[in-house]
């Protein structure tokens, strides 16, 4: 039964990682690509590590897998946020069909040029 659960987790992790790669390929602009890659990629890698943790059932493997999952959940969203913010401030173009730009109202061009 444990092997079946591990197989399902690996399969789900591979599916989410594949969805992340498709999102990176198919999305129209940088910001949507980063969103697709970070959300689905983080979940996919975490499911694969969870499967390894269940399969081996050794305290050292379990500890390393939990630390790696926590590391991914902390660093990948923060890194994507920082990259997206930097890309926005150097005026990487949004998708041509973007309807709402909620950050533009908070962005002060004079404060940016004073830095």
N, C-alpha and C positions, 0 to 999 in steps of 0.2 A: 504494500500500500504506500509506503514511504517513497518508493521509486516512481510510482505513478504521480504522486504530488510533486516530486522534484521535476519530473518530465513536463508536467503541466506548467510549472513555474518557469522552466527554461523556455518552453514554447511561447508562453505569454511575454516573457522578457524579449525574446527574439522578435515577436510580432510588434511590440511597442518600439523596439529599436529600428525595425524596418519602417514603421510609420514615421518615426523621426527622420529617417533618411529620405523618405518620400516627401515629407514636409520641407526639408531643406532644398530639395530639388524643385518642387512644384510651386512654392509660395512666391509671390511676385516681388516682395521687397525684403530688405535686410531685417527689418524688425519682425515681420511675420516668420521669416526663416529662423531667427533666433528663438522665437517663442516655440515653434514646432520642435526644434532640436533640443531645447532645454527641458521642456515638459515631458515629452514622450521618451527622450533619451535617458533622463534621470530615472523614470519609472522602469524602463526596460533593464537598465544596468542593475537597479536595486532588486528587481525580481530574480535576475540571474544570480546575484550574490546571495539572496535569500535561499535559493535552491541549493547552492553550494553549502550554505550553512546547515541546511537540513540533511543533506546527503552525507556529509562527513561527521557531523555530531561530535566533533572534538572541540574542547573549550578554546584552543588557540585559533582554530578556523572560525568558530562562532564569534569570538571577540574581534578578529580582524574583519570579518564580514560586516558586523554591526558598526564598527568604526568607519569602514569604507562607505557604508550606506549613509551614515550621519555626515561624513565628509562631503559626499555628493550632494545631499539635500541642503547643506549649508553653502557650499562654495559655488555650485553651478548657477543657481538663481542670482546670487550676488554678482558673480562675474558677468552674467548675461545682462543684468541691470546696468552695470558700469559700462559695458561695451555699447549697449543701446543708448545710454545717456551721452556718451562721447560721440557716437555716430550722429545723434540728433543735433548736438551742438556744433558739429562741423558741417552741418547741413547735407547729410546724406538724404537724397530725395525719398519722400514717401511714395507709395503706390499712387498712380495717377487717379484711381477711383476712390481714394481715401476721402471720406465724408467729413470726419471730425478730427481735429488736431487739438486735443485738450491741453497739451503742454504749452502751446503757443501763447496763450493768454498770460502765463506765468513767466515767460521768457522775456527778459529785458535786454534789448540789443545794446543799450548804452552801458549797462553794467558789465556785459561781456567784453566790450571793447576797452573798458577801463582796466581790466585785469592785465 
